[in-house]
Amino acid sequence: MSELRVFDEADGAHPRIHTRDFDTIRRELDAVGIRFERWEARQPLAPGASQADILAAYHDSIDRLMKERGFKTADVLGMVPDHPDKASLRKKFLDEHTHSEDEVRFFVEGQGLFSIHKEGRVFHILCEKGDLLSVPHGTPHWFDMGPAPRFTAIRLFTNTEGWVARMTGSDIAASFPRFE
């Protein structure tokens, strides 16, 4: 179940808000310009579905977002607990960073923890199957896939080069809970 915890940026131990209610999560994130949606697959997906099958299952939602926001491409990224590079890939996004384009992720299966630093607060969003999260370009954030990552996510891009992480140099991420 999706989850939102909102912390003051100086206190990573005591969330001011903690909810699993979808409408509350969407409302809290919308208030700071973060898009959060739920998508339904057009048809059931078989285990091990191909990238083409996954994109076809969510074609309507992908097309809507591409037309609305000008995204040019979509792809599918999968991560499994026995991936040989899981530790280095996890570390790559654990520190606060930004991107020059929106970071848009839809979770087809599995889960991951986004932490967004905005307006003096840190929003921890545990995304799960069916969740779409859009982090606006230039917004400081970090992502934790956990020590045993398992997820399949659709990514949307206007320009894949814009997705390169630009580290902020802040150590704030170390003060907040990880996805364990």
Phi, psi and omega in degrees: 000133179302153184213144174233130169235133180242124182245154163291146184298341181263003184220095181272010183253337188232096180294140176280330178227138175216114184213155172241008181279120185304312182298321178293317178301310182299317181296314180297319181286320179300325181297339178244019173080022179251125182276133177220123182223167169243133177243150175247141176288144177293325179216158179297146178255134177283152174305137180076020180304148180285165176302317181298318179295320180294313180296324178292323182295332181245021185307314183299312181292320179298312180300317180302312182292323179297317180292319182293319189248358176078021176293145184258327184221161174220144175218180182235131179240132178237147179222137181233156184300334181261018177298130185295337182252018186301320182294315181289324178292322177297313183298328184303329185241013182283339180263157182298134180207173175228171173228157180273003170222163180301142174260110185244122181227134174241127182269109177286322176202165178077202183202163177199154185250114172265139174235121184244128183258110186207137174054042176076010180230162174240122181259113175265117181242110175275108181268139179226183182312127177096354183267136170246130177233135176236115177266116182300146179305143178080000181273122178297134181197173172212163183226135178236118178269356178084167183287340177233070188296140174211107174197158169233127184225144172268133178245141177241140184225146164267329181202112185300335178291335180289350183271359178296131182287132173249108184292139181276341184087356178282146176258017184302325184300329181292344182269000184240156182302145175268172177265097184250000000 
